[in-house]
């Protein structure tokens, strides 16, 4: 179990692997709009020098911290480490998860943080009214929409965008969660985490519409392993939902 947290600090977790150019842009954008938040960059020993760039930026921004990890171990492991590290520091009111590449625009932080005053989990959603995606190829858009339909059907969760990665959790919810129950390692971790929060912890959830942007620099992290895990995780959660271990 994580340390109990009922504080007021907002911490934004940004996992990175080879995101030097993107982190150079996103950090100043966040602090320009929300100077009182804290940012924790969780870097998996990026060979492009992302960690070194964060150290340089930390000289300008006192609320920026780097959590350096020894190797690339997956999105789920990075987020778990970041959550535990953050909660251990105490006084945590909200924890935001967002990508480094600009696909989660900073302008949506304000409505998400506002909604988090009344909800335990706020999802930056592409698939509710007012949400959308810019400049995706038709095959990628179709795969995402089908994947969400598949995941909703099997998990039974009342969330339109189950694969969303732009999330805001209340710190006290995350402090009560057993992250060992969240087994997925790739992007499916985000779906698994939502299931644990809503189905197991009975979290109050709200979707806020966002326009998802194309990444600014670098290459997508989508892989065959991530796609396979994205197909297997909803099935595993369905079996858990109907009583199979």
C-alpha positions in Angstrom: 0.0 0.0 0.0 1.2 3.5 -0.8 1.6 6.2 1.9 -1.7 8.0 2.6 -1.8 11.5 1.0 -4.4 14.2 1.6 -2.3 17.3 0.8 -2.6 20.2 -1.6 0.3 19.9 -4.0 -0.2 19.1 -7.6 2.5 16.9 -9.3 2.6 16.2 -13.0 4.3 12.9 -13.9 5.9 12.8 -17.3 7.6 9.5 -18.3 10.3 9.8 -20.9 12.5 7.8 -23.2 14.4 9.7 -25.9 12.2 12.9 -25.5 15.0 15.5 -25.2 13.5 18.0 -27.7 10.0 17.5 -26.5 10.8 17.9 -22.8 12.6 21.1 -23.7 9.3 22.5 -25.0 6.7 21.0 -22.6 8.3 21.9 -19.3 8.3 25.7 -19.9 4.8 25.5 -21.3 3.5 23.9 -18.2 5.2 26.3 -15.8 4.1 29.3 -17.9 0.4 28.3 -17.5 0.7 26.7 -14.0 3.7 28.1 -12.1 2.7 26.5 -8.8 2.6 22.9 -10.0 5.5 20.4 -9.6 6.8 18.3 -12.4 8.5 14.9 -12.0 10.1 13.6 -15.2 10.7 9.8 -15.0 13.4 9.0 -17.4 14.5 5.4 -18.3 18.1 6.3 -19.1 17.4 7.9 -22.5 20.4 7.7 -24.7 19.5 11.0 -26.4 20.3 12.9 -23.1 16.7 13.6 -21.9 17.9 13.3 -18.3 20.7 15.8 -18.9 18.2 18.3 -20.4 15.9 18.0 -17.4 18.9 18.8 -15.1 19.5 21.9 -17.2 15.9 22.9 -17.0 15.9 22.3 -13.2 18.3 25.2 -12.9 15.5 27.5 -14.1 12.5 25.8 -12.5 12.7 24.9 -8.8 9.6 22.7 -9.0 11.1 20.4 -11.6 12.6 17.1 -10.5 14.2 14.1 -12.4 13.6 10.5 -11.3 16.4 8.7 -13.2 15.9 5.0 -13.8 18.6 2.6 -14.9 17.0 1.2 -18.0 13.9 1.1 -20.2 11.3 -1.1 -18.3 8.0 0.0 -19.7 5.4 2.7 -19.1 3.7 0.9 -16.3 6.9 0.4 -14.3 7.9 4.1 -14.8 4.5 5.4 -13.6 4.4 3.1 -10.6 7.9 4.3 -9.6 6.8 7.9 -10.1 3.6 7.5 -8.1 5.3 5.9 -5.2 8.1 8.4 -5.2 5.6 11.3 -5.3 3.4 10.0 -2.6 6.3 9.4 -0.3 7.1 13.1 -0.4 3.8 13.9 1.3 1.3 16.8 0.9 0.0 15.5 -2.5 -3.4 16.6 -3.5 -3.4 15.6 -7.2 -1.3 13.6 -9.5 -1.5 14.2 -13.2 -0.2 11.8 -15.9 0.7 13.2 -19.3 3.0 12.6 -22.3 6.1 14.6 -23.0 5.5 14.8 -26.8 2.9 17.6 -26.9 0.0 15.2 -27.7 -1.6 16.3 -24.4 -1.9 20.1 -24.8 -1.2 22.1 -21.7 -4.4 24.2 -22.2 -6.5 21.2 -21.0 -4.7 21.1 -17.6 -6.9 23.9 -16.2 -10.3 22.2 -16.9 -9.0 18.8 -15.7 -7.7 20.3 -12.5 -10.9 22.1 -11.9 -13.0 18.9 -12.5 -10.7 17.1 -10.0 -12.1 19.2 -7.2 -15.3 17.1 -7.4 -14.0 13.8 -9.0 -11.4 11.2 -7.9 -10.3 10.6 -11.5 -10.5 13.0 -14.5 -9.8 11.6 -18.0 -8.7 13.9 -20.8 -11.0 12.2 -23.4 -10.8 12.1 -27.2 -14.1 10.3 -27.5 -16.7 12.5 -25.9 -18.5 15.5 -27.3 -15.9 18.3 -27.9 -13.0 15.9 -28.0 -11.1 14.7 -31.1 -7.8 13.8 -32.7 -5.7 15.8 -35.1 -3.8 14.4 -38.1 -4.1 10.7 -37.5 -4.1 8.2 -40.4 -7.5 6.5 -40.9 -6.1 3.1 -39.8 -4.7 4.4 -36.6 -8.0 6.2 -35.7 -10.0 3.1 -36.5 -7.7 0.9 -34.4 -8.1 3.3 -31.5 -11.9 3.5 -31.7 -12.2 -0.2 -32.1 -9.8 -0.8 -29.2 -11.8 1.4 -26.9 -15.1 -0.3 -27.9 -13.5 -3.7 -27.3 -12.1 -2.6 -23.9 -15.4 -0.9 -22.7 -17.4 -4.0 -23.7 -15.2 -6.4 -21.7 -14.5 -4.2 -18.7 -17.9 -2.7 -18.3 -16.4 0.6 -17.3 -18.4 3.8 -18.0 -15.4 5.6 -19.7 -15.5 6.4 -23.4 -11.7 6.8 -23.7 -10.3 3.9 -21.8 -6.9 4.1 -23.5 -6.4 7.8 -22.7 -3.1 8.7 -21.1 -3.9 12.2 -20.0 -5.2 11.6 -16.4 -5.6 13.5 -13.1 -6.0 11.4 -9.9 -6.7 12.7 -6.5 -3.7 11.8 -4.3 -5.8 10.1 -1.6 -7.2 7.7 -4.2 -3.8 6.7 -5.5 -2.5 6.4 -1.9 -5.1 3.7 -1.2 -4.5 1.7 -4.4 -2.5 -1.5 -4.5 -0.4 -0.9 -7.6 0.8 -4.5 -7.5 -2.7 -5.4 -8.8 -2.1 -3.3 -11.9 -0.1 -5.8 -14.0 0.1 -4.3 -17.5 3.5 -2.9 -18.5 2.9 -0.9 -21.6 0.1 1.5 -22.6 -2.4 -1.0 -21.3 -1.2 0.0 -17.9 -3.4 3.1 -18.2 -6.5 1.0 -18.9 -5.6 -1.4 -16.0 -5.1 1.5 -13.7 -8.5 3.0 -14.6 -10.2 -0.4 -14.0 -8.6 -0.7 -10.5 -9.7 2.9 -9.7 -13.3 2.7 -10.9 -14.2 -1.0 -10.6 -12.3 -1.8 -7.4 -12.0 1.5 -5.6 -15.4 2.9 -6.7 -13.7 6.2 -7.8 -15.9 9.0 -9.1 -14.8 9.5 -12.7 -15.3 12.5 -15.1 -14.2 12.8 -18.8 -13.1 16.2 -20.0 -12.9 16.7 -23.8 -9.5 17.3 -25.3 -8.1 17.5 -28.9 -5.3 15.0 -29.1 -2.3 16.4 -31.1 0.3 14.6 -33.1 3.7 14.2 -31.4 6.1 17.1 -32.0 9.4 15.3 -32.3 10.7 11.8 -32.3 9.1 8.4 -33.1 6.0 6.7 -31.7 6.6 4.1 -28.9 3.8 1.8 -30.3 5.2 -1.7 -30.7 3.8 -5.2 -31.3 4.1 -6.0 -27.6 2.0 -2.9 -26.8 -0.7 -4.0 -29.2 -0.8 -7.6 -28.0 -1.0 -6.4 -24.4 -3.7 -4.0 -25.3 -5.8 -6.9 -26.6 -5.0 -9.3 -23.7 -5.6 -6.8 -20.9 -9.3 -6.2 -21.4 -9.9 -10.0 -21.6 -7.9 -10.5 -18.3 -10.0 -7.8 -16.7 -13.2 -9.3 -18.0 -12.3 -12.7 -16.5 -11.6 -10.9 -13.2 -14.9 -9.1 -13.5 -16.9 -12.3 -13.8 -15.1 -14.0 -11.0 -12.1 -15.8 -12.5 -8.7 -15.1 -10.9 
